Amino acid sequence: QVQLVESGGGFVQAGGSLRLSCAASRNIFSINVMCWYRQAPGKQRELVADIRGGGRINYADSVTGRFTISRDNDKNTVSLQMNSLKPEDTAVYYCYIRSVFQGDYWGQGTRVTVSS
């Protein structure tokens, strides 16, 4: 069973930066999309950014220009560089990978707290 392990969350002041990483415990083949979601207290989980197999990238409007998603196919990792963080970015961040043949995988979540 493949597991996704996230790292890089923490506490930061507004305007600061964090880099989240997500690594798969085993190879995932035929990846369709790699994503970062987040869920703030009392809110629904929302898509932050995704990167598709062909390289196309999509960002939520709220993070465009501040966050950058990247991937390393050889290492089955996906990262999220978060700059100019705001208190409203406070949430638990989850990585998600969908494989054409192996199914869907979620990470356990990593907490990001941004103080004002």
N, C-alpha and C positions, 0 to 999 in steps of 0.2 A: 504494500500500500504506500502510495506516495504521500509525503507530508510536505507542507510548505512552512518554512520557518522564517518569521519576520524578525528584524532587529532594527535598532536605530531610533526608536521612540524615546521620549523623555520630556523634560521640562525646559522651556526656553522663554525668554522675554520677547515681547512683541518687537518685530524687526529682525529677529534672529533667524538662524537657519538650522535645519536638520536634514539628514539623509537617511531615508528608510531603505532597507534591502530585504529581499525575499528570495530564499533559496529553496529549491526542491531537493528532497532527500534522495531521489532517484531520477534518472532521465525521464523526461516527458517528450514524447515524439508528436510530430504533426500538430504543433501548437497553433491554435486558431487565434487566440487573443490572450494578452496578459494585462491585468488591470490592477488599479488601486481604488478601493472604495473606502469610505469613512462613515462612521456613525457617531453623531454627537448625542449627548444625553437628551432623551426625550424626543429624538428625531429619527426619521427613517434613514436607513443606509443609503448613501448616494455615491454615484460614480464620480471619482475625482479625475482619473486619467486612464486611458487605455492605449495599447500599442498592438497592432494587428500583425499577422504573419507577413504581410507584404510591406510592413514598415509604417503604415499610416498611423498617425497619432491623433488622439482627440483629448481635449481638456474640458473640464467644467468651466463655465464662464468665471466662476468665483476664484479660480486659481490660475487662469491664463496669464502668462507673463511672469508668474512667480514660481510655479512648479515645473519640473522637467522629469518626464518619465524616460527610462532607458532600459535596455535589456542586454543580456549576454546569452545568446542562444546556446553556445557551447557549454556554459555552466548552468543553464536553466535558472538564471536569476533575473529578477526585475527590480529596478531601483526607482526611488522617487526623491529627487532633490527638491527640497522645499525652502525657498528663500522669502524674505520679507514677510515672515509669519505674522498672522493676526490672531487676536483672541478667538475670533470666530472659526479659526482652523482647529481649535481644540476638539479632539474626537479620538475614537479608537480607529486606527487605520488597518485595513485588511487587504492582503493581496489575493488575487484570484487568477487562476490559469485554466483555460479551457483547451482541451485537446480534442481533435477530431475523432480519434479512436479510443482514447483512454478516459474521457469524461471530464468532469469539473472538479477543481481543487480549490479549497479555501485555506488561508492561513488562520492562525489562532488570534491574530490581532495584536497590534502594538499601540500603546497609548501615547498620544501627543497632547501636551498641555502648554498653552501659550498664555503667559500672563501679560496684563496690560501695564 
